[in-house]
Amino acid sequence: MDGRRRQSSRLGGGYQLTDETPVYVISVAAQLSGLHPQTLRQYDRLGLVSPDRTAGRGRRYSARDIELLRTVQALSQDEGINLAGIKRIIELENQVAALQQRVAELSAAVEGAAATLQAREAQVHASYRRDLVPYQPPQPGSALVVWRPSPKRPMD
């Protein structure tokens, strides 16, 4: 329902057009969504779909807004959910999307920290002196016995 895909294309002059670029006036948005312009204004007042505004306060809808309008209509007409319920669903979906984004950021940070840790560990291991023999404590049953020959007796 969130429709967070980012399709984009370059237009002349370096302007980037994405799914979130506000380009549709209310009459076109109403046609594309199959709703009456007054319904779009009502949804805007309720905070269900909030289009961008021009300097003259005119509404400009993006492709994402159109998709969201269709979703609101489907939830209302097909599922019988009231507008307050739809608003809560949209809020929760936006919250889930934000949390998923944060999880992805934290996962990337953890992976980066793990890679740094492994690199540092490899540096420490590479710095070991190879000419030293590591100490190994004696194993049970492998006592060291020093043999000393008995002193020579004078010959008579």
N, CA, C and O of each residue as an XYZ file, in Angstrom:
624
protein
N       0.806     -1.182      0.000
C       0.000      0.000      0.000
C       0.855      1.254      0.000
O       0.443      2.284     -0.533
N       2.025      1.182      0.582
C       2.862      2.352      0.730
C       3.409      2.835     -0.601
O       3.550      4.042     -0.798
N       3.722      1.931     -1.521
C       4.164      2.303     -2.848
C       5.472      3.070     -2.852
O       5.587      4.086     -3.536
N       6.462      2.604     -2.102
C       7.713      3.329     -1.972
C       8.698      3.050     -3.101
O       9.884      3.343     -2.956
N       8.254      2.506     -4.195
C       9.191      2.282     -5.286
C       9.530      3.622     -5.908
O       8.695      4.524     -5.965
N      10.751      3.741     -6.369
C      11.212      5.013     -6.909
C      11.552      4.860     -8.379
O      12.704      4.628     -8.745
N      10.548      4.992     -9.200
C      10.808      5.017    -10.624
C      11.175      6.441    -10.965
O      10.570      7.388    -10.463
N      12.160      6.587    -11.811
C      12.548      7.946    -12.147
C      12.996      8.027    -13.590
O      13.373      7.032    -14.209
N      12.945      9.229    -14.100
C      13.447      9.488    -15.440
C      13.993     10.894    -15.460
O      13.527     11.761    -14.721
N      14.972     11.120    -16.298
C      15.587     12.440    -16.423
C      14.875     13.218    -17.507
O      14.612     12.716    -18.601
N      14.578     14.429    -17.178
C      13.998     15.328    -18.154
C      15.054     16.338    -18.558
O      16.095     16.438    -17.910
N      14.804     17.075    -19.602
C      15.743     18.103    -20.030
C      15.989     19.100    -18.912
O      15.083     19.407    -18.138
N      17.201     19.603    -18.827
C      17.533     20.568    -17.788
C      17.956     19.921    -16.485
O      18.130     20.623    -15.489
N      18.131     18.594    -16.455
C      18.609     17.923    -15.253
C      17.542     17.682    -14.208
O      17.876     17.267    -13.098
N      16.275     17.920    -14.505
C      15.200     17.712    -13.542
C      14.874     16.241    -13.455
O      14.703     15.586    -14.483
N      14.784     15.699    -12.236
C      14.518     14.281    -12.024
C      13.049     14.081    -11.664
O      12.546     14.701    -10.727
N      12.371     13.226    -12.399
C      10.960     12.927    -12.155
C      10.865     11.564    -11.478
O      11.315     10.560    -12.030
N      10.269     11.529    -10.265
C      10.106     10.276     -9.527
C       8.631     10.058     -9.232
O       7.787     10.879     -9.589
N       8.326      8.936     -8.572
C       6.948      8.650     -8.158
C       6.443      9.664     -7.136
O       5.235      9.786     -6.934
N       7.342     10.383     -6.498
C       6.957     11.335     -5.469
C       6.999     12.784     -5.961
O       6.805     13.714     -5.178
N       7.252     12.971     -7.245
C       7.272     14.321     -7.796
C       5.841     14.812     -7.992
O       5.067     14.168     -8.699
N       5.470     15.950     -7.375
C       4.103     16.462     -7.517
C       3.905     17.127     -8.876
O       4.456     18.195     -9.142
N       3.109     16.481     -9.736
C       2.919     17.007    -11.086
C       1.458     17.153    -11.490
O       1.168     17.895    -12.428
N       0.532     16.480    -10.825
C      -0.863     16.451    -11.262
C      -1.715     17.465    -10.505
O      -1.683     17.515     -9.276
N      -2.474     18.269    -11.241
C      -3.444     19.162    -10.608
C      -4.614     18.312    -10.129
O      -4.726     17.144    -10.500
N      -5.477     18.886     -9.314
C      -6.539     18.118     -8.674
C      -7.491     17.478     -9.676
O      -7.965     16.367     -9.440
N      -7.782     18.146    -10.785
C      -8.714     17.573    -11.763
C      -8.127     16.328    -12.419
O      -8.842     15.351    -12.642
N      -6.837     16.351    -12.728
C      -6.183     15.189    -13.336
C      -6.069     14.070    -12.301
O      -6.310     12.904    -12.614
N      -5.702     14.427    -11.070
C      -5.603     13.424    -10.006
C      -6.955     12.756     -9.772
O      -7.021     11.550     -9.535
N      -8.032     13.535     -9.838
C      -9.370     12.973     -9.664
C      -9.689     11.984    -10.779
O     -10.244     10.916    -10.521
N      -9.348     12.327    -12.001
C      -9.585     11.410    -13.129
C      -8.758     10.144    -12.986
O      -9.270      9.041    -13.178
N      -7.478     10.295    -12.649
C      -6.595      9.125    -12.539
C      -6.997      8.201    -11.397
O      -6.814      6.987    -11.489
N      -7.537      8.758    -10.334
C      -7.917      7.935     -9.185
C      -9.361      7.459     -9.246
O      -9.749      6.552     -8.510
N     -10.158      8.066    -10.119
C     -11.562      7.685    -10.227
C     -12.422      8.288     -9.135
O     -13.504      7.779     -8.842
N     -11.958      9.358     -8.536
C     -12.691     10.014     -7.461
C     -13.093     11.425     -7.887
O     -12.550     11.977     -8.844
N     -14.038     11.988     -7.172
C     -14.477     13.356     -7.429
C     -13.472     14.319     -6.786
O     -12.944     14.020     -5.715
N     -13.199     15.467     -7.416
C     -12.260     16.427     -6.817
C     -12.627     16.824     -5.388
O     -11.743     17.060     -4.564
N     -13.924     16.898     -5.092
C     -14.343     17.253     -3.734
C     -13.923     16.160     -2.736
O     -13.607     16.460     -1.585
N     -13.920     14.910     -3.174
C     -13.466     13.799     -2.324
C     -11.977     13.951     -2.026
O     -11.536     13.710     -0.902
N     -11.200     14.354     -3.043
C      -9.776     14.574     -2.834
C      -9.533     15.696     -1.823
O      -8.640     15.599     -0.981
N     -10.328     16.750     -1.913
C     -10.199     17.848     -0.949
C     -10.532     17.362      0.467
O      -9.857     17.729      1.429
N     -11.566     16.544      0.585
C     -11.958     15.990      1.886
C     -10.849     15.114      2.462
O     -10.521     15.220      3.643
N     -10.270     14.247      1.624
C      -9.170     13.392      2.068
C      -7.987     14.238      2.525
O      -7.303     13.880      3.484
N      -7.742     15.356      1.848
C      -6.662     16.252      2.239
C      -6.967     16.884      3.599
O      -6.085     16.960      4.454
N      -8.187     17.331      3.806
C      -8.575     17.930      5.095
C      -8.435     16.921      6.236
O      -8.040     17.284      7.345
N      -8.758     15.658      5.963
C      -8.673     14.607      6.985
C      -7.244     14.092      7.196
O      -6.970     13.370      8.155
N      -6.354     14.467      6.302
C      -4.960     14.018      6.426
C      -4.712     12.635      5.862
O      -3.683     12.027      6.157
N      -5.633     12.122      5.055
C      -5.436     10.793      4.450
C      -4.404     10.859      3.334
O      -3.471     10.057      3.293
N      -4.575     11.805      2.441
C      -3.639     12.022      1.342
C      -3.340     13.512      1.326
O      -4.232     14.328      1.092
N      -2.096     13.863      1.572
C      -1.708     15.271      1.649
C      -0.801     15.626      0.478
O       0.403     15.372      0.526
N      -1.371     16.210     -0.572
C      -0.554     16.585     -1.726
C       0.316     17.799     -1.414
O       0.071     18.521     -0.447
N       1.331     18.012     -2.243
C       2.146     19.209     -2.113
C       1.332     20.416     -2.569
O       0.291     20.277     -3.211
N       1.823     21.584     -2.227
C       1.124     22.814     -2.600
C       2.050     23.685     -3.447
O       3.267     23.699     -3.257
N       1.449     24.400     -4.373
C       2.191     25.369     -5.171
C       2.271     26.671     -4.384
O       1.694     26.782     -3.303
N       2.980     27.647     -4.920
C       3.085     28.945     -4.260
C       1.707     29.593     -4.116
O       1.460     30.323     -3.155
N       0.816     29.329     -5.063
C      -0.538     29.872     -5.007
C      -1.494     29.009     -4.215
O      -2.704     29.231     -4.269
N      -0.982     28.016     -3.470
C      -1.742     27.097     -2.615
C      -2.537     26.048     -3.373
O      -3.372     25.362     -2.784
N      -2.288     25.913     -4.682
C      -2.950     24.852     -5.441
C      -2.356     23.497     -5.098
O      -1.165     23.395     -4.802
N      -3.173     22.465     -5.136
C      -2.711     21.108     -4.817
C      -2.005     20.496     -6.022
O      -2.436     20.668     -7.162
N      -0.912     19.778     -5.753
C      -0.205     19.031     -6.790
C       0.012     17.615     -6.265
O       0.642     17.409     -5.228
N      -0.521     16.654     -6.999
C      -0.460     15.250     -6.604
C       0.658     14.533     -7.348
O       0.937     14.834     -8.509
N       1.287     13.595     -6.681
C       2.324     12.759     -7.284
C       1.713     11.415     -7.673
O       0.569     11.119     -7.328
N       2.481     10.615     -8.388
C       2.026      9.265     -8.739
C       1.797      8.444     -7.471
O       0.882      7.621     -7.424
N       2.611      8.658     -6.455
C       2.432      7.959     -5.176
C       1.114      8.379     -4.525
O       0.402      7.547     -3.963
N       0.791      9.675     -4.603
C      -0.482     10.160     -4.059
C      -1.667      9.515     -4.784
O      -2.651      9.137     -4.148
N      -1.576      9.390     -6.100
C      -2.645      8.770     -6.889
C      -2.834      7.321     -6.448
O      -3.960      6.855     -6.278
N      -1.738      6.627     -6.270
C      -1.798      5.228     -5.812
C      -2.444      5.151     -4.428
O      -3.255      4.263     -4.166
N      -2.084      6.075     -3.554
C      -2.658      6.100     -2.214
C      -4.149      6.425     -2.263
O      -4.922      5.859     -1.489
N      -4.567      7.318     -3.150
C      -5.998      7.621     -3.319
C      -6.766      6.372     -3.740
O      -7.857      6.109     -3.234
N      -6.199      5.609     -4.659
C      -6.842      4.358     -5.105
C      -6.940      3.362     -3.957
O      -7.942      2.661     -3.816
N      -5.903      3.306     -3.145
C      -5.899      2.399     -1.997
C      -6.969      2.804     -0.985
O      -7.696      1.954     -0.469
N      -7.062      4.101     -0.704
C      -8.083      4.598      0.229
C      -9.464      4.243     -0.289
O     -10.321      3.797      0.475
N      -9.683      4.434     -1.568
C     -10.980      4.116     -2.170
C     -11.282      2.623     -2.044
O     -12.398      2.241     -1.692
N     -10.291      1.783     -2.332
C     -10.496      0.334     -2.246
C     -10.792     -0.093     -0.812
O     -11.692     -0.900     -0.581
N     -10.043      0.441      0.153
C     -10.289      0.081      1.550
C     -11.672      0.533      2.001
O     -12.346     -0.167      2.757
N     -12.087      1.693      1.540
C     -13.389      2.231      1.929
C     -14.535      1.465      1.273
O     -15.473      1.045      1.951
N     -14.458      1.286     -0.032
C     -15.577      0.680     -0.758
C     -15.564     -0.847     -0.709
O     -16.602     -1.468     -0.478
N     -14.413     -1.446     -0.922
C     -14.351     -2.911     -0.999
C     -14.292     -3.574      0.370
O     -14.885     -4.633      0.576
N     -13.578     -2.956      1.305
C     -13.378     -3.573      2.620
C     -14.314     -3.002      3.679
O     -14.450     -3.580      4.758
N     -14.961     -1.878      3.388
C     -15.895     -1.287      4.333
C     -15.243     -0.629      5.533
O     -15.863     -0.519      6.591
N     -14.007     -0.192      5.386
C     -13.286      0.444      6.491
C     -13.605      1.936      6.477
O     -13.593      2.572      5.423
N     -13.890      2.487      7.654
C     -14.198      3.914      7.708
C     -12.919      4.738      7.549
O     -11.813      4.204      7.633
N     -13.082      6.044      7.319
C     -11.938      6.895      7.011
C     -10.961      7.008      8.180
O      -9.753      7.117      7.967
N     -11.470      6.982      9.407
C     -10.576      7.019     10.572
C      -9.716      5.755     10.614
O      -8.524      5.821     10.915
N     -10.318      4.619     10.313
C      -9.565      3.361     10.267
C      -8.530      3.369      9.162
O      -7.411      2.888      9.342
N      -8.908      3.920      8.013
C      -7.964      3.999      6.886
C      -6.794      4.906      7.248
O      -5.647      4.603      6.919
N      -7.079      6.015      7.924
C      -6.000      6.924      8.333
C      -5.037      6.202      9.265
O      -3.821      6.349      9.145
N      -5.580      5.425     10.190
C      -4.721      4.676     11.132
C      -3.896      3.627     10.388
O      -2.721      3.434     10.704
N      -4.484      2.954      9.417
C      -3.758      1.960      8.615
C      -2.599      2.625      7.894
O      -1.486      2.100      7.885
N      -2.856      3.781      7.288
C      -1.805      4.499      6.559
C      -0.692      4.922      7.511
O       0.488      4.783      7.186
N      -1.058      5.437      8.688
C      -0.054      5.838      9.677
C       0.810      4.647     10.093
O       2.033      4.759     10.178
N       0.166      3.511     10.350
C       0.915      2.324     10.768
C       1.812      1.806      9.657
O       2.932      1.370      9.919
N       1.333      1.849      8.415
C       2.171      1.409      7.302
C       3.376      2.331      7.122
O       4.475      1.866      6.819
N       3.171      3.626      7.305
C       4.294      4.568      7.229
C       5.288      4.315      8.353
O       6.499      4.407      8.155
N       4.768      3.997      9.533
C       5.639      3.693     10.676
C       6.436      2.412     10.412
O       7.630      2.350     10.705
N       5.780      1.403      9.863
C       6.472      0.148      9.545
C       7.572      0.408      8.509
O       8.683     -0.107      8.634
N       7.256      1.205      7.496
C       8.262      1.517      6.467
C       9.454      2.245      7.077
O      10.600      1.959      6.732
N       9.188      3.186      7.982
C      10.277      3.915      8.635
C      11.118      2.970      9.501
O      12.344      3.072      9.524
N      10.462      2.063     10.202
C      11.190      1.098     11.036
C      12.013      0.129     10.186
O      13.133     -0.224     10.556
N      11.468     -0.293      9.064
C      12.216     -1.169      8.165
C      13.455     -0.451      7.634
O      14.525     -1.049      7.522
N      13.308      0.818      7.312
C      14.443      1.614      6.859
C      15.502      1.703      7.948
O      16.695      1.568      7.674
N      15.063      1.930      9.188
C      15.998      2.033     10.306
C      16.705      0.707     10.559
O      17.902      0.687     10.843
N      15.975     -0.396     10.459
C      16.585     -1.722     10.622
C      17.648     -1.943      9.552
O      18.723     -2.469      9.841
N      17.353     -1.547      8.329
C      18.329     -1.694      7.241
C      19.579     -0.859      7.528
O      20.698     -1.319      7.303
N      19.389      0.369      8.025
C      20.529      1.226      8.361
C      21.367      0.607      9.477
O      22.595      0.579      9.397
N      20.698      0.111     10.517
C      21.416     -0.496     11.637
C      22.120     -1.779     11.226
O      23.226     -2.054     11.692
N      21.493     -2.567     10.360
C      22.134     -3.788      9.870
C      23.399     -3.457      9.094
O      24.423     -4.124      9.246
N      23.324     -2.431      8.266
C      24.508     -2.007      7.512
C      25.608     -1.535      8.458
O      26.785     -1.818      8.234
N      25.229     -0.819      9.512
C      26.222     -0.351     10.482
C      26.868     -1.520     11.212
O      28.079     -1.521     11.436
N      26.067     -2.515     11.585
C      26.612     -3.696     12.271
C      27.557     -4.465     11.344
O      28.620     -4.913     11.771
N      27.173     -4.615     10.096
C      28.040     -5.306      9.139
C      29.351     -4.554      8.957
O      30.414     -5.169      8.868
N      29.282     -3.235      8.903
C      30.495     -2.429      8.782
C      31.390     -2.573     10.003
O      32.610     -2.687      9.878
N      30.778     -2.567     11.189
C      31.552     -2.719     12.421
C      32.184     -4.105     12.495
O      33.321     -4.243     12.945
N      31.462     -5.125     12.060
C      32.006     -6.493     12.069
C      33.192     -6.598     11.109
O      34.191     -7.245     11.420
N      33.078     -5.960      9.947
C      34.180     -5.996      8.982
C      35.405     -5.272      9.548
O      36.533     -5.735      9.376
N      35.188     -4.149     10.215
C      36.300     -3.417     10.832
C      36.951     -4.256     11.916
O      38.177     -4.305     12.017
N      36.138     -4.914     12.721
C      36.656     -5.768     13.790
C      37.488     -6.912     13.216
O      38.560     -7.220     13.736
N      37.009     -7.534     12.164
C      37.757     -8.622     11.539
C      39.075     -8.126     10.960
O      40.089     -8.818     11.044
N      39.069     -6.937     10.376
C      40.309     -6.386      9.821
C      41.311     -6.103     10.941
O      42.501     -6.384     10.797
N      40.832     -5.550     12.049
C      41.731     -5.277     13.181
C      42.264     -6.565     13.788
O      43.432     -6.646     14.170
N      41.405     -7.566     13.874
C      41.846     -8.866     14.404
C      42.923     -9.467     13.507
O      43.905    -10.027     13.994
N      42.735     -9.349     12.208
C      43.734     -9.860     11.266
C      45.057     -9.113     11.427
O      46.120     -9.723     11.315
N      45.010     -7.799     11.687
C      46.232     -7.030     11.911
C      46.958     -7.514     13.158
O      48.184     -7.632     13.160
N      46.208     -7.792     14.214
C      46.822     -8.272     15.452
C      47.481     -9.625     15.216
O      48.613     -9.850     15.644
N      46.781    -10.520     14.540
C      47.353    -11.843     14.271
C      48.584    -11.738     13.378
O      49.534    -12.501     13.547
N      48.579    -10.818     12.447
C      49.734    -10.650     11.558
C      50.936    -10.088     12.305
O      52.070    -10.259     11.857
N      50.714     -9.427     13.425
C      51.813     -8.826     14.173
C      52.488     -9.802     15.139
O      53.483     -9.447     15.771
N      51.975    -10.999     15.261
C      52.590    -11.976     16.167
C      54.011    -12.280     15.720
O      54.297    -12.351     14.525
N      54.908    -12.460     16.705
C      56.273    -12.866     16.392
C      56.260    -14.370     16.150
O      55.774    -15.147     16.972
N      56.789    -14.747     15.037
C      56.787    -16.168     14.670
C      57.985    -16.924     15.248
O      58.002    -18.155     15.222
N      58.976    -16.217     15.765
C      60.165    -16.892     16.297
C      59.976    -17.348     17.738
O      60.849    -18.028     18.276
N      58.898    -17.005     18.360
C      58.624    -17.434     19.721
C      57.751    -18.679     19.701
O      56.864    -18.824     18.860
N      58.017    -19.559     20.632
C      57.214    -20.772     20.752
C      56.214    -20.531     21.877
O      56.599    -20.119     22.971
N      54.974    -20.778     21.625
C      53.990    -20.529     22.683
C      54.173    -21.496     23.851
O      54.509    -22.664     23.657
N      53.954    -21.005     25.042
C      54.063    -21.815     26.240
C      52.883    -22.761     26.317
O      51.733    -22.374     26.109
N      53.197    -24.020     26.622
C      52.155    -25.005     26.838
C      52.374    -25.616     28.202
O      53.442    -26.173     28.456
N      51.410    -25.531     29.076
C      51.585    -26.102     30.418
C      51.735    -27.620     30.317
O      51.197    -28.242     29.401
N      52.466    -28.210     31.260
C      52.657    -29.662     31.212
C      51.336    -30.411     31.355
O      50.447    -30.009     32.106
N      51.238    -31.484     30.628
C      50.048    -32.325     30.678
C      50.185    -33.289     31.849
O      51.308    -33.645     32.208
N      49.097    -33.721     32.452
C      49.187    -34.701     33.544
C      49.863    -35.990     33.045
O      49.562    -36.491     31.962
N      50.746    -36.484     33.838
C      51.441    -37.723     33.491
C      52.655    -37.488     32.599
O      53.243    -38.444     32.093
N      53.027    -36.269     32.406
C      54.201    -35.994     31.581
C      55.182    -35.148     32.368
O      55.632    -34.095     31.916
N      55.507    -35.644     33.581
C      56.409    -34.897     34.455
C      57.820    -34.924     33.893
O      58.240    -35.883     33.246
N      58.520    -33.867     34.154
C      59.899    -33.753     33.692
C      60.813    -34.277     34.801
O      60.726    -33.844     35.950
N      61.676    -35.200     34.445
C      62.612    -35.775     35.409
C      64.016    -35.446     34.938
O      64.385    -35.695     33.790
N      64.777    -34.890     35.838
C      66.162    -34.558     35.499
C      67.042    -35.718     35.980
O      66.964    -36.107     37.145
N      67.866    -36.266     35.108
C      68.753    -37.369     35.461
C      70.127    -36.821     35.741
O      70.702    -36.082     34.942
N      70.632    -37.189     36.869
C      71.991    -36.793     37.215
C      72.768    -38.067     37.517
O      72.364    -38.884     38.345
N      73.850    -38.208     36.852
C      74.638    -39.423     37.135
C      75.198    -39.375     38.570
O      75.504    -38.312     39.109
N      75.311    -40.518     39.129
C      75.861    -40.579     40.501
C      77.348    -40.218     40.438
O      78.019    -40.515     39.450
N      77.867    -39.571     41.503
C      79.261    -39.160     41.489
C      80.193    -40.387     41.454
O      79.886    -41.452     41.991
N      81.275    -40.193     40.835
C      82.234    -41.285     40.711
C      82.872    -41.561     42.072
O      83.190    -40.647     42.832
N      83.041    -42.814     42.341
C      83.673    -43.179     43.597
C      85.161    -43.368     43.355
O      85.582    -43.894     42.325
N      85.909    -42.947     44.286
C      87.370    -43.140     44.091
C      87.705    -44.627     44.074
O      87.091    -45.434     44.772
N      88.604    -44.930     43.332
C      89.004    -46.334     43.211
C      89.933    -46.698     44.354
O      90.829    -45.923     44.692
N      89.758    -47.730     44.886
C      90.580    -48.170     45.996
C      91.795    -48.798     45.530
O      92.614    -49.234     46.339
